[in-house]
Amino acid sequence: MLLCDFHIHTKYSDGSMELRKVIDIFGQAGFDVIAITDHVVNGDSMIGKLAYRFRFTITEKNFDEYIENIKYEAERAWNKYEMLVIPGVEISKNYLSSEKSAHLLIIDIKDFIPACDSYESIFLQAKKQNALVIACHPHHMKGEIRNTLYLWKNRQKYGKYIDAWEIANRDDVFRVVSLKKYPYIANSDFHKPRHLYSWKTLLNCDKNVESVKNCIKNNKGVAITLFRG
C-alpha cells in the first residue's frame, strides 16, 4: 500500500514552510506519494481580495514558476526518497457564507484555472487536463469559523464531476461521505509541521501518476489511516 497525502500547502500560498522543506518532511517520514496543492483563491469577494493582498494565493502570473519548481523538487524527491510528487492546486471559493463557499483539489494540473470561473468551467478545464477533482473538507469541521459546504449541499448537481471526496481532513472525519458511498480519500491539509500527524490515504496501486489517479477514480484498493509518527 502506498502512503499518500494529496492536500499540502507551502509558502506559495498560506503554508508556513518553503516547498523544499515540505518535500523533505514528507520524504523523511516515508511517504510514497504526495500532491502540492497551494490555494488559487477567487478575487470576487472580500475574503478573496485579502488573500491577494497578503499573497496567500497562486496567480496566473506565478503559476508557471510554481509548476516548474514542483517539477524540479519532484525529480529530487524521486531520486532521494523514491517519493512521487504531483503538482496540484486548491481552487478556493471563499465567501462569508459557509453554504456558498467551496474548495476543490485539482491534482495533476497543467494549466492555470481561475477560481472566479463558474463551477462548470472549472470542472471542464480540469477534465481537459486529465486532472483529478477532489472535493475537500466538504462538511462541518471542528473549530472552524467558516466551513465550505457548497459542494455537499449541491452534490446532486455537481457530484458527477467530482472524482472523490475527502472523508477525513486533518483530525476531522466526515461520516456523511461514507454513508453516501462516495469515492473517498483522506488528507492532512498540511500548513505546518505538526499537521503531518493526521489522516492519510493508502492506495494499492503502482507508484506512477496515472495509476494513482485511476485507483482514486475507481475507488478500489483505497483505505485511510491515522498517521502518528
C-alpha positions in Angstrom: 0.0 0.0 0.0 1.3 3.5 -0.9 1.2 6.1 1.9 -0.2 9.2 0.4 -1.3 12.8 1.1 -2.9 14.9 -1.6 -3.6 18.2 0.3 -0.4 20.1 1.1 0.3 23.8 1.3 3.6 25.8 1.1 4.7 29.4 1.3 3.4 29.8 -2.2 0.0 30.4 -0.5 -0.7 30.2 3.2 1.6 27.4 4.3 4.4 28.1 6.9 7.2 26.3 5.0 9.1 26.6 1.8 8.4 24.0 -0.9 11.8 22.2 -0.5 11.4 21.8 3.3 7.9 20.4 2.9 9.2 17.8 0.4 11.9 16.8 2.8 9.5 16.4 5.7 7.3 14.0 3.8 10.2 12.2 2.2 11.9 11.6 5.5 8.6 10.4 7.0 8.5 7.6 4.4 5.7 8.8 2.2 5.2 7.3 -1.2 3.0 9.9 -3.0 2.1 13.5 -2.2 0.5 16.4 -4.1 1.4 20.0 -3.5 -1.9 22.0 -3.7 -1.4 25.6 -2.9 -4.5 27.9 -3.0 -5.9 29.6 -6.1 -8.4 32.0 -4.5 -11.3 33.8 -6.0 -10.8 37.6 -6.2 -14.5 38.5 -6.3 -15.2 38.5 -2.6 -13.8 40.5 0.4 -12.1 37.3 1.7 -10.6 36.7 -1.7 -9.3 40.2 -2.0 -7.5 39.8 1.3 -5.8 36.6 0.1 -4.5 38.5 -2.9 -3.3 41.4 -0.8 -1.3 39.2 1.5 -0.2 36.9 -1.3 -1.9 33.8 0.1 -2.8 32.6 -3.4 -1.2 31.3 -6.7 -2.0 33.7 -9.5 -1.8 33.4 -13.3 1.5 35.4 -13.2 3.4 33.0 -10.9 1.6 29.7 -11.8 4.2 28.6 -14.4 7.0 29.2 -11.8 5.1 27.3 -9.2 4.6 24.3 -11.5 8.3 24.3 -12.6 9.5 24.4 -9.0 7.3 21.5 -8.1 8.6 19.5 -11.1 12.2 20.3 -10.1 11.5 19.2 -6.5 9.6 16.1 -7.7 12.7 14.9 -9.6 14.8 15.5 -6.4 12.2 13.7 -4.3 12.2 10.7 -6.5 16.0 10.4 -6.6 16.4 10.9 -2.9 13.3 9.3 -1.4 11.6 7.4 -4.2 8.6 9.6 -3.5 6.2 10.6 -6.2 5.3 14.4 -6.1 2.3 15.5 -8.2 1.5 19.2 -8.9 -1.9 20.5 -7.9 -3.8 23.4 -6.6 -6.7 24.0 -4.3 -9.4 26.1 -6.0 -10.8 28.2 -3.1 -14.1 29.9 -3.5 -14.3 31.9 -0.2 -17.4 33.8 0.9 -18.8 35.0 4.2 -21.5 32.3 3.9 -20.3 28.7 4.5 -23.1 27.5 2.3 -21.7 29.5 -0.7 -18.0 28.5 -0.1 -16.3 25.5 -1.6 -12.8 24.2 -2.0 -11.6 21.8 -4.8 -8.3 20.0 -5.2 -7.1 19.8 -8.8 -4.5 17.0 -8.9 -2.0 16.7 -11.8 -2.8 20.2 -13.1 -1.0 21.5 -16.1 -2.6 24.9 -16.9 -3.9 27.7 -14.7 -7.6 27.6 -13.7 -9.1 30.8 -12.3 -11.1 30.4 -9.1 -13.5 33.1 -10.2 -14.7 30.8 -13.1 -18.0 29.0 -12.8 -18.0 25.5 -11.3 -18.9 24.0 -14.7 -16.0 25.8 -16.3 -13.6 24.7 -13.6 -14.7 21.1 -13.9 -14.4 21.2 -17.7 -10.9 22.7 -17.6 -9.8 20.1 -15.1 -11.1 17.2 -17.2 -9.5 18.6 -20.4 -6.2 18.5 -18.5 -6.9 14.9 -17.3 -6.6 16.2 -13.8 -8.3 14.6 -10.7 -11.0 16.7 -9.0 -11.4 16.2 -5.2 -14.0 17.9 -3.0 -12.1 18.9 0.1 -13.4 19.3 3.7 -17.0 19.2 2.3 -18.8 19.1 5.6 -18.6 20.7 9.1 -15.2 20.9 10.7 -14.4 21.2 14.4 -13.2 24.7 15.5 -13.6 26.3 12.1 -15.3 29.7 11.9 -16.0 29.2 8.2 -16.9 25.8 6.6 -17.1 25.0 2.9 -20.4 23.4 2.4 -21.5 24.4 -1.1 -20.5 21.3 -2.9 -22.1 19.0 -0.4 -25.3 21.0 -0.4 -25.2 20.8 -4.2 -23.9 17.2 -4.6 -26.8 16.1 -6.8 -25.9 18.7 -9.3 -22.1 18.5 -9.2 -21.3 15.0 -7.9 -20.9 13.6 -11.4 -17.9 15.9 -11.9 -16.1 15.0 -8.7 -13.7 12.1 -8.7 -13.5 11.7 -4.9 -14.5 13.4 -1.6 -12.3 13.9 1.4 -13.8 11.6 4.0 -11.2 12.8 6.5 -9.2 16.1 6.7 -6.5 16.6 9.3 -8.4 15.4 12.5 -11.9 15.6 11.2 -13.9 12.7 9.8 -16.9 13.3 7.6 -19.2 10.3 8.2 -21.7 11.6 5.7 -19.4 10.8 2.8 -19.2 7.1 3.7 -23.0 7.0 4.2 -23.5 8.1 0.6 -20.8 5.6 -0.5 -18.9 8.3 -2.5 -15.3 7.6 -3.6 -13.1 8.9 -0.9 -9.6 9.9 0.2 -8.1 11.3 3.4 -5.6 14.2 3.7 -3.7 16.4 6.1 -4.5 19.9 4.7 -0.8 20.5 5.7 0.1 24.0 6.6 2.7 23.5 9.3 4.9 20.5 10.5 2.5 19.3 13.2 -0.1 18.7 10.5 2.0 15.7 9.3 0.3 13.7 12.0 -3.2 13.4 10.7 -5.4 11.4 8.4 -3.8 9.9 5.2 -4.7 7.8 2.2 -3.4 4.3 1.5 -3.5 3.1 -2.2 -3.0 -0.4 -3.6 -1.5 0.6 -7.0 1.7 1.2 -8.8 3.7 4.3 -8.0 3.0 6.4 -11.0 0.7 9.3 -11.6 -1.8 7.6 -13.9 -2.1 4.5 -11.6 -2.7 6.7 -8.6 -5.4 8.8 -10.4 -7.1 5.6 -11.7 -7.0 4.0 -8.2 -8.8 7.0 -6.7 -11.3 7.3 -9.5 -12.2 3.6 -9.4 -12.1 3.7 -5.6 -10.7 0.2 -5.4 -7.8 -0.6 -3.1 -8.3 2.7 -1.2 -8.1 2.9 2.6 -7.4 5.6 5.2 -5.1 5.6 8.2 -4.4 8.0 11.0 -0.7 8.7 10.7 1.2 9.0 14.1 4.9 9.3 13.7 
